[in-house]
Amino acid sequence: MIVLGLLLIVLAGATVIAVSWDETAAATTTASFTVFDRTIQLSQLEFFFAGAVTGAVFLLGLAILFAGMRRSAVQRRRMRDSRLEARDRVARLEKEKRELERKLEETPAAPATTPAPAAAQAPARTARTAPVVDRDRDGVDDRDEATAPHPRVEVPRQHSADQLVAGRHSRPSAG
């Protein structure tokens, strides 16, 4: 929209400059202009209306230009607001994470299952409780598992006669 508005403003300005450059246009009863190898003859009334149309084109170009600038400013403001909102959300989540980590460090590790009082247990039912923290879903509380790294498995290297040459696989020459 901004480009279209600028184009209309330049077109109106070029028309005003072309008319003001011709001194005989305002002095005679008919004005003649040559545009793209065509001669146009205008009376004074037609010349006035052509000036009014030129002014209207100029104002239309200004209106389109300002509307495009306003729309671009609104888009920039929305982007800035969404970036600030995302940054605030990340900061809030990081703060909550730090607070939860602090609480986790302060509280002692609870046993995986807490025994219920004897009066609360039903003799016919066997209550099986799930582990409190079981991210790998192996049925064992993750806080009770050893967290040592898994042993590294060595994979034998595969040797091939193919070689990558200039982006293509090719076999080495036999000679």
Order of alpha helices (4+ residues) and beta strands (2+ residues): alpha-alpha-beta-beta-alpha-beta-beta
